[in-house]
Amino acid sequence: MDTPTLLTHFRTHDTPLVLSRGGDLAWDDAELHRAAQVSDPEGYALLALVPGVLPWQRARVLLTTLATSQNGLDDRTRATLAKVTRALMFGLPPGYTVTALLALRRLRANHKHTTRAIVAFVLEHPDAAALIEARRPALVDCFEHALGKATARGCARSIREGDTGSDRLRRSLLRFTSDPAVAIERVRALYAPGTYGAVAPQEAPAPLDPVREHPPVVTPTNRGDIAATLVHLFMGGPAAELRPALAGYVAEATRGLPRMAGGVALVLDTSGSMRGYGEREWALMSQATALRLVLAELCDRLTVIESGDAGAAPAGSTGVGGAAPGGATDLASGLLDALDGGPDLVVIVTDGYENVLPGDLARVVATLPRAGVTTPVVLCQATFTRGDDLTLRDPAPGLPRQPFWHQDDFAGLLPWMFGHCGPGRDWIRTTMTSRLEGART
């Protein structure tokens, strides 16, 4: 499974799954999903939990996982897939999940894990009562596909006649549910007369990505606690008070995250443009240094190569991760120095302005494969806001590039970054598994 390519696709390809009235399923990237699922069923499913994956891509992962047989998988993998399935079903807006479950019928997929998942969604969804009122025909379609039309209607008839726990009902339905009493009430509602004009719930009951509220006006000090503290340090604030606070914010940002076993070389742009001026002074440098401090906590082996002139540091700015902005940018030399150490991954952090031999980094990057260098290199671009124009700030078009402007971006930036190397892919698996264990749906 090509993790970087797949994760980029998951975050950029937003075409909906479409079911036509004739029953045809429009699914333009089906082969990509199927190939990834076959190569690594567990890793493929866990990748859908990475922050920033688009809802329609998560719906595709749910569909692919439920449509594929689990024959040959061990019990641990099956248990993980069951947890991912439940997280996706209740972490997506209901409309996305319903579309994926309806598509299972078009694909004629009906494995035991498929049945359990559909029954759980239809009968155990936290908003099941409202969903049934608004989407009754679709949910009946899903329910009857899971159990079989005759069996589903037979169960509904038995419940309507007062059956609450016969052997036949347990064998046909209740064994797939966690709360038989609730399931019986939901089946009764599912086959009751409908209510015209009922509105379906639109929000996921257990969202996979937390809702972030960012300030309407961006300043250097409202882009996350780590960066804000660094700005005050860079401006000569009281270090005795700020440094303990900084350590606490870094610890909070990395709490619960595993160590990354590989070696990472960080090429950090510390040139004058990273300092900035006026209302944006220290904004980019503080965010880049925040990323450096987080990486120092997570990476077993972190080597930092600074590209800039330390002689222009203002009072109070030195000693925080070594960053001291000033001078010019020579990222190409920094990259070559980073590769000398034989790291598993090279991360270039810059604002994108290359003012020493512009184009030199791109030329060096282009020659690496011909020189036999296979070490992955990625570029993390510090920006002031999410809407910055980066058209003229791309020093190496051949490198994978990801912008970041707020501390909240680290949740998606770290998996993207680490996914380019072998130890990092193990880190993603461990991180998403831990996240899954902590989920409550």
Phi, psi and omega in degrees: 000126179275091187300311181300315180296317182294318180294320176298318178298317180300331185263353186235335186267103189251024179289130181290156164284133184234127174252117180283166178297334178279358177096002180281140180258119176267111187217091193285342181241032184300318183295322177300314180294316181295319179295319179293320181294320180293321184288327182201084185304316183288312180298321178298314181293317181295329181297334179291343180273352180297133179305139178097351176292136185288148182303319181292331176288322175296322176297323178294318178297318177300313180298313182296318181295319181284333183277347186259136178297147177255016177300133179093350179275145179283169185296323181296316179295318178299320180295319178297316180297324178296320179292319178297317179302314181294320179298320179290317182300318183264354178264350177261152168305140188306326182299323178294316181294318180299319178299316180297319181290323176295325180296332179299324178292320179296329179274356181056041179262123181207075175267172181297319179291333175294314179300313181300318182294314181296315180298319179297318181293313185292320188257341185243001179300136180304331179253030186301321182300313180290323179297317181297319179296321186270329186235037186305309182301318181294318181290324174297318178302313179297314183297316181287332173292321183293313185265342192097138186301312183296317181294315181298315180289329175295319177296317179298319179294318179297318179295319179298330180273003174105002180287127179235001182182029178293162179302319181296317181292320178296317183292323185274330188224305194294336179292344179268359186245156178267339180224093184303322182297315178294319180300319180297317179295323181290322177295321178299318179290326183297325182255016175272166176300145184278170176244119184290136174083009179295141183263129181282143174300142183251342185260147176288138179290334180222075186304139180283329178248127178297147178282121181259131176251108181260150183295145179293331178245120184269134174231168179299339186252009176236038181242031181117150185294322181297309181297321180298317179295320178297321178301315180295323176294314180298330182271008175090023178293172183293104184297326182299331178267323187283325184294316175299322177296319179299315179299321179294319179293322177294318179298321179294320182292333183254002182298131178085352179271138180284167173284149176261118192289340185279175176264132181239132173253123182254116174265107187255119177287113178243032181283174182299326181294335178289334176289318182076190181203167178062224183291344181256010184299131178073000183297309183288318182295322180294321180289322177295320178291326175300317177297320179300316181294322178294316179297324179297329178282331188262332188266133176298322181225109179239122175249131183246126175244116182269137179244098182165184183249112181289353184286348184259020185287137176280169179298136177084356184267337183281160176089353176261091182065011177083359185285129178214087190296141176164160177080202188251170184256121175232076184289330182297314178295322178298321178296316180296321177296321180295320182291337181299330183278358180064047181284166173281337184207139172247128179243120176260123179247117185206165173273352177101355179269115179249104187250011169244113183050068179307135182094351182295318180299316180298320180292320178296316179300320182294331183273346184302312180299323180291336178272003179082013180274121181248002180297127179292139179233130178233158181239119176256120189256116178284129179231164180277320176224171178290345183259013180301141176278114183255014185305316183259018183235053180232086186289345181213084182302339181279354181265145169300134187228138178220120177280156173210144182224342184230153178302328179299336180293341183298329182300325177265333182290319183297311177298321178299315182294306184292335182296348181276353179230157184302307178300328179292326178293324174295324178297318178299314181300314180294318181295314181290327176295318178296320177297321180295319180295330181272355182286149177230111180230000000 
